[in-house]
Amino acid sequence: MSNPHPINPLAAELNERLEKSAPEVLSMLSEYGRRAYFPKGILSQSAEAKEKAHRFNATIGIATEDGAPMFLPSLQSHLAELEPKDVYPYAPPAGRPGLRDRWREKIAAENPSLEGKRFGQPITTSAITHGLSLAAELFVDPGDVLLLPDKLWGNYRLCFENHQGAQIDTFPFFKDGGFNIDGFSAALEKSAEGREKLIVLLNFPNNPTGYMPSVAEGDAIVEALVAQAERGTNLVVLTDDAYFGLFFHLGGESMTESLFGKLANRHPRILAVKLDGATKELFVWGLRCGFITFGPGNAETADEVCEVLDAKTRGLIRAGVSNVPHLSQTLVQLALEAPEIDAEREAKCLTLCERATQVYEVANAPRFAESWSVYPFNSGYFMLIEVKGVEAERLRVHLLDKYGVGLIATGKHDLRVAFSCLEAGDVEALFEIVHEAIQELV
């Protein structure tokens, strides 16, 4: 019987390169990941023409006028400071080269553990959800196990479980007021039993809890992963760094860099995959500009592995969304190149830190102890309370109907508060209302 999904020669060539340079990484790929490739079609021919066609270039499907992209003045009038060439043409499937350079520089500067390590050029995605979907397509087959803490962003289930058919295993997030290292280590070993490959997803600062591990906890997480790799498991470790940089150090010092930096080049059986973006880091949620970056475990072959994974990811992007909006990429690149951006980001982070500090003090006040306990939080956008005496969904609806207060129920007794959209002066009033509502229902 013929193969219903034949391998294209270009994909076969990429797979052969992985087989020679990093067979562990080849074994991590899903069936679709093995079939993925970037075609030598219109886009590659157009790229060659852009470089060499000095007389006429009639290759790509945009309209031009007087040597520049055609545009409507009614649109351009709102973008007067931008050149049409930076707005209207299609962006390359992997993103604007300048933007990719700037984001890589940013990653390197903010993650000292990457110094001297070899990792890939960030590939532009339509925000982090798209990056997660690309990772799922590359690495997840139906029945593959995805391990993550039990306090998780619900969209992971749609992306990995519902869309790709993954089996999601979880472990209790917290123990003794911090990250549950023992539970994580035990879950790693148990979930890997009888499997050649395991996908691990770690989201720090975490949504919904707002927790960022301490340096010691981060090191222990890495050592647990290395120990499992030593036991023979190939590990795809996805670091969802959506809230990177929003570190407030409430209740103690936390890590201030991604686990990606500690995992890259650490062990041949570990492939670190960083998902991040401008979405929260630059406060541009609607621009939908994110990145996926690969950190192979073997430094000696990292460049070759990254080239192959780059080509396969570009193929997936081409097959899915074709490319990420050019205007968003231009705006993010211009922001990254602005000399004042660091000071601007610091000012916004300080505002969020003030709100988080106020929430930390108020939510932990003894007078509320009969209504809830507070899960540890120190970073990001969110905090989580464990409600006493009433289920979270019932409380959520009661708060909405009687008080006009909107919160998110994330579990049977867990209620998430997004302090990112609360003014500091409103924090105490909010928690007083939640307390009153709980007492009405118990």
N, C-alpha and C positions, 0 to 999 in steps of 0.2 A: 504494500500500500504506500502511495506517495505521501510525503510529509505535508500535512495541511498548512504548515507555516514554514515554508522554505527560507533558508538563510540567504540573504543577499550577499554577493561576493564582497561588497564593501564592509558589511557587518562581520563576515567571516574573517576578513583581514584584520579588523579591529580586535576580534576575539583571539586571533593567533598572536597578536602583539601582547595581549594580556597574558596568554598562556605562557609566553616566554619570559615576561617581565615580572608578573605577579599572579600566579595561578590561583592564589587565595582570593584575589579580587574577582577573577573570572567566575569562581564558584559562588560568589556573592550575588551575581546578577540573576535577575528573574528571566523567564523565558522571553519576555518582551525585551528586557534589557539586552539579552544576547542578540536579538534580532535588530536592535536599534542601530542606526547609522545615519550619517548626514550625506544626502545625495549629491552627486556631481551633476546637478541639474541647473535650473534657471539661476538660482542664487549664486552658486559657485562660478558659473559662466559670467554672470553680471559683475561679480567681484573682480574677475580677471579683466573684464572690459573697462571697469572703472579705473583700473590701473594703467591699461595699455591703449584703450580706444581713444586716441587723441583727436581723431577727425570726426567720427560720428559714433554715438553710443545709443543704439536702439535695442536695449536688452531688457530692461525691467519695466514693470507695469505701473509707472507713474507718468503724469503729464508734466511737461516742462515748457517754459516760455522764456525767451531771452537768456538761455543758459542756466536758468534756476527753476526750482519747482513752481508749478502753477499754483496759484492760491486765490481765494476770495478776499477782497479787501475788507468785507464785513467781519471776517474772522481775524485777519492780520491786524486790524485796528486795535484789537485787545492784546496783541502780542508785539507791540511796536518795538520793544527792545530786543527781540529775538530775530535772528536771521531765518528766513524761510527754510533754508537748508537744514536747520537744526530743529525743525518742527514737523514738516509735512512729509518728507520721504520716509520709507520704511527704515527702521533701525535694523542692524545686523541681528540674526537670530540669537546670538550670544550677548548682544547688547553693545552700546556705544563703547569703542575701545578706550576712550578717555575716561568714561565713567568706571569701567572695570578697573583701570589703573588706579583711579582715586580711591575706590572702595578697598582694593587690596592694600594700598598704603595705609588706609584707616585701620583695617584689621591688624596689620603688622604693628602699627603704633600703639594700639590699645590692648594688645595681647603679648606681653613680653616673653611668654613661653615659646612663641614662634620664632624667636631670634635664632638664625642659623638653620632653620628647618625649611624643607621644601614642600610647598603646597600649591594648589592650583590657582589659576586666575578666576576670580568670581565670575559666575555666569548670571546675567540679569534675568530675573523672573518677574512675573506679574504678581508681585508681593510674595509673602512667605507661604501662603496657602498653596500657590502654584508651585513653589519650590518643594514643598512637602509632597505634592502630587507627583512631581517629577521623580523624587526619590522613591516614592512608592512604586511607580512604573518601572524604574530601573532595578529595584532590588526585591520586590515582594511578589511572590506567587501565591495563589490560593492555598491556605493551610500553613503558610509560613507564620512563625510566631513573632509578634511585636511586644516587647517588654517595656513597661513604663509604670510610674507610680500611680496609685489609685486616685490621687487628686490631679485630674487631667482636663485639658481643653476638649470639649465634646466633639469638635470637628475632626479630631484624630480618628474617631470611630467611623465617620463618614468617609474620610480619605483612605484609611488603611483597611478597615474592617468591611465596610459596606461596598466600597468601590473596588478594592483589590482582593478581598477575600481573606485577609490576614486573620489569624487568631490572636486576640489581645490578652496577654497575661499582665496582671498588676500585682503590686505589693504595697503594704501600708507605707505611706509617704513619711510619716513622722514617728520618732521614738525618742523619748526623754528630752523633748523640747528641741530636737534638731532632725536632720535628715537621717532616715533609717538605713544606715550602712549595713547592718547585719541582715535586715530584711532584703535589701538589694542584692547582697552577695548570695544569699540563699536562693533568691528567685532566679538569679543568673544561672546558677548551677542546675536548678530544677528545670527551668524552661529550655535549657540547652540539651537536656538528656535525649539521646538518640537523634540529635540533629547536627548536621554539618554546619548550619548557619543560624544565626540569631540576629534579629534587628532590635536595637535598643534605642529608645527615644527619651532624651532628657531635655526638659524645658526649664531653663533658669535665666532670669527670675521667672518663677512659675506662675502660670495662669491655671487655676484660680487663687492660689494661696499667697502669691507675692513673696515667696521664699527664695533666697539665694544662699547656697551652702557657704559655710566658712571655708577658709583655705585648707584646713585639716580635713574637712569633709570632702572637699573637691579632690584632694590627693588620695583619699581613701576610695572614692568612686573610681578613679583611674586605676588604682592598684587592683581593685576587684575585677575590673575589665581585663587587665593584663593577666591576672591569674586565670580567668576563664579562657583567654586566648591560649595560654600555656597548656590548658587542658585539651586543646585541639579544636576549639570552636572558632569559626570565622565570624567576626562581629562587625556588623554595619552599625555604627553609633551616630545617630542623628542628634545634633545639638540645635534645638530650636531656641535661638537667641533673640526672639522678637523684642524683648524688653531690655536688651543689653544697654548698659551705661546708666540705668536708673537704679543706682545702689545707694541706699540710705543708712545702712549700718544700724538699724534699730535693734537694741538688745545685744549688740556685739558686732564685731567686724565681720564682714562677709568677703567672699571672693570679689575681685573686680575685673576678672577676665573670663573668657569662655573656656569650657573644658576642651574645646576644639584644639586650642594651643597646646594643651598638655597631652593630647592623644595623637596628634599628627606625628608621624615618624616614630611612634613608640613601639609598635609590634607589627610584624608582617601580617598577622591575622586580624588586625584592627584597621578598618577604614573609617576615618572620621569625616562626617559630612556636616558642614555648617550651613544652617538656614538663618538668614538675618535680612535686614532691609532698612530702608529709609522710613518705613511706615511709622514706627514709634520713635525711632532714634532721632529722626529729623522732624517729627510731628507733621507728617504729610500723608495721613491715612488714605485719602482718596486718590493719591497719585499711583498707588499700587506698584511700587518699585521695590523689588527685593533681590536677593542673591542666593545662589547655591555654590558652595566652595568645597572642594575635595582635599582631604589631607591623608594621603596614603601612609601606610604603616612602615614601609621600607623606603628610607631616604634615597637609596641608591637608584631605585627604579621609579621614584615618585613622578618625575617629569613625564616619563613615558605613560604611566598610568593616568595621569591627569590629562594628557593629550587625548587618550582613548576615551575617557569618560566625558571630556569636553565635547568630542565629536558625537558620541551617543546622545548626550543631553541636548545638543543642538538639533539632532534629528527628532527627538521627542518634542521639543519646542516647535519645530517646523510643522510637525504633524498635528499639534494641538492648537496653539494660538498664533503660529507663524512668527511673531515677534512681539516684544513688549512696546507699548506706546512710546514713540520717540520724544514727544513733548515732555512726558514725565521724566525720562532719562536726562534730557537736557537740563531741566530745572534742578534735578538732584545733583548733577555734575557741577552746575554753576554754584550751587550752595556749598558743595564740598570744597570748591576752589576759592570761596570768599574768605578773606582774612579774618573776618569778624565771626565766623560760624562757631568757633569753640566757645567764645564768650556768650554768644546767644544761646547755645545749647546749655551751658552751665547755668544761665539765669533761669531757664525753663525747668531744669532739673531741680534747682533750689526751690522753686515754687512747689513742685510736686513733693519734695522732701518735707517742706513745711506742713503740707496737708497730711502726709503719711505720719509725721511725728504727732500731729494733733490727734489723728485717728488712733495711734498706738496708745496715747495717754488716756483718751476718753474710753475707748473700747475695753481697756483693761481695768477700768475703775471698779473698786470693790462693790459698789452699789448695783452693778449689772451682773454680778457673779451668779445670781439665781436664775438669770435669763439665758446666759450663754457662756461658753468658754471661747477664747481666741486662739486660733491656730497661729504658730509662729509666722511672722512676716517681717520683711526688712527692705523690700525693693519693689520695683515695677509699678503696676497700676492698681493692684487688687489686694484685698485681705479677705479672710474667710472666718466666719464664726460658726461654732457648733451650737445649734439652738437646743435648749432644754425644755422638755415637756410638750413639744408640739412639732409636727413635721414641717419641714422648710417650705414645701409647696403650699400648704394651707396658710402658713404665715405670709408667704409672698403675695398670695391673692388677697388676703385680709389687708395687708399694708397698701396694696394698690387700690382696693375698693373703698376703704374707709379713710385713708390718710393721703392718697395720691402719691405714695412713695414707691418707687420702682427699684427692686433688688433682684438678684438672680439666685434661684435655688439650684444648686449643683449636685445635691445628694439628698438622702432622706432627711438629714438634719443639718445640712450645710447650706449656709447663705452667704453669697459673695457680695461684697461692697466694693464698687469701683471708686476709690478715693481720688482717682485721676480727674473725675468730673465733679468733685465737690469743692466748693470754696472752704477754706479753713474755718471761717466763721459759721458755717452751716453744720459742721461735724457733730457738735454736741447735741444740737436739736434733732438731728437724724437718729442718733443712737437712743435718745430719750423716747422717740416715737416707736422705735423697734422694741424697746423694753416694755413700753406701755402695751403695745400690740400683743406681745408674747403673754403678758400677764392677763390680758383679756381672754386669751384662748386656752390657757392651761387649766 
